Amino acid sequence: MAKTSEFALELKGIDLYYGYVRALNEINLQVRPGECVALLGDNGAGKSTLLKVISGAHKPTNGTISVHGKHVEFHNPKDSANAGIEMVYQDLALVDAQDTATNLLLGREILRKGLLGMLGFLDRKAMKEEAKREVAHLGVKIDTLTRPVEMLSGGQRQGVALARSAVRVGKQAEGILLLDEPTAALGYEQKVMVEQMIKRMIANNIAVVLVTHDLPLAFSTAHRMVVLNRSKKVADVETTKTNNDEIVGWITGARPSMEGL
Amino acid sequence: MRKFDSLSFLIFARSWGIVILFAALWAAFSIWGMPIFGTFTNFSVILQGASIGTIFAAAIAMGVFSGVLDLSVPGVAALASVVLAKCLLSGVNMWLAFALSIAVSVVFGLINAFFTLKGLNPLAVTIGSLSVTSGIAALVTTGPPLFGFTPMDFIGSNLYFGLPAMFYVVAVVFIVGTIFLTQTRGGTRFLAAGGNAEALRRSGVNANVYKVLGFVISAGLAGVAGIVTTAYTNEGNPAAATGSLFTGLTAVALSGISLAGGRGSLPKVLVGSLVIAEITSILNIKNIQPFWGIVITGALLIGALYLELTIQQQVSRRVVQSKSAANNAADAAAKSAQPSKEA
């Protein structure tokens, strides 16, 4: 694949109006392969809206999106998925009554060989093994793969949803992963698990956009911090060149916007 | 540890309650209904009485599993019944007549699916087609039942190895259905569409295909029920299926699922249907007014759903509890670890 850009994902001058309300105001954003950008901001700052623009759920009023240097236009989430962008939503969209292996392999189930396979018979054993392999590769701890996911803890459910997206994005050449509050409502140990998963994906050269309120998570995983305040980008800095107080200042608006964004 | 034990007991009760209920009633009725109830002949009679209702239960169950309560089932069955009778009376080959009845049923399944996917409430759509199909069935017969066609006892009142022919039809429906649901990709996605269609969509699968399939299977099985009813009664009756909705729905509820979709097991629906049939049988044997059977069916429907709801709430509460207990412990550990890290 000929590379035309150093950026996996590039947004230029994204505007979005809801009627007269300007939800996004000339947002620029670049994410490199293997880079994690934390998208921070207070409630209503526009971070979820921006994520929806990237995932194809909203169409921007102005501005352009490029994926690996190629100009793209998303009319629906499927377009975005076809471009190699995978989103993990806050509502995890798992099939509660089914087990982890089934949830993980939904849409790419493994069939038996021969005639039974042609009739659509599942190879449950192979599915369980594949799920086990994928889950282990991502470092998710799940007690039993054959238990319905409704019986799993919140962190494990998050793990299943993340793993599902991660596997799909991992199958693409240099995919892009969008995470919406992956640690909301998780316990300490589970947060650590999610953090490790994000790090593994970065190591696999996946570009990650992380929307979160969890600053420690952002500091431990993100290479760059982008702060939105009232639909505008007010900061875009390398994680090593800033600190918690500065970021909080930008989020609350106590600190003036950076120049030249 | 004790908590976990009572949790697994609740899950056990939800999974196996219906089988235990069936066995307990069987034991009790065998004593109460001595010497008739416990005999093989009576077992065969129970199966005969249960067969048609059980196929209706399968039709409703498949709809419920895919997330839709299909109320048009009795009407579609009545239409299939009169279409079959009409065909046979005008000399159409029997197997072709079967195929035509099923085809007419499936068309109404597709109509239900079409309007539901357009965004109409499925309850309203299926009530509408219940009315339409019942009306057409009455129009076709112009009133009284159609009879005088070739008997179809081989799927009607015959016995094979002492068991009613209809029950073999039930067995085929349930075995094929269970294999489909538990062993195939289509079945897994079918259940997923009922449980969380969004999950399916996000996995790149067209969830609507499986929604349509739910309506089609439900209507197709209603057609089968109509055919078997016609074979058993030897008449094409537009009013053949009254009451089937209630017993069918009760059998589904007794199988231990909420009617929300996404889960369910056909073998348990079968047992649920047999529970209703054994109650009907003991009422007969004891010469109790059969209307009690209708009362009990309704009470069982509400009771089973209420029990399922209670268990579901208990289970989710315990899962949350054990989860937050673990989280709290982890958070406490993290807090106590932090000062030493900073120091």
Interface residues (C-beta under 8 A of the other chain):
Chain A: P77 K78 A81 Y89 A93 L94 V95 D96 A97 Q98 T102 N103 L106 G107 R108 E109 L111 L119 G120 F121 L122 E150 M151 S153 G154 R164 L186 G187 Y188 E189 Q190
Chain B: Q183 T184 R185 G186 T188 R189 L191 A192 G195 N196 E198 A199 L200 R202 S203 G204 V205 G262 R263 V315 S316 V319 S322 K323 S324 A326 N327 N328 A330 D331 A333 A334
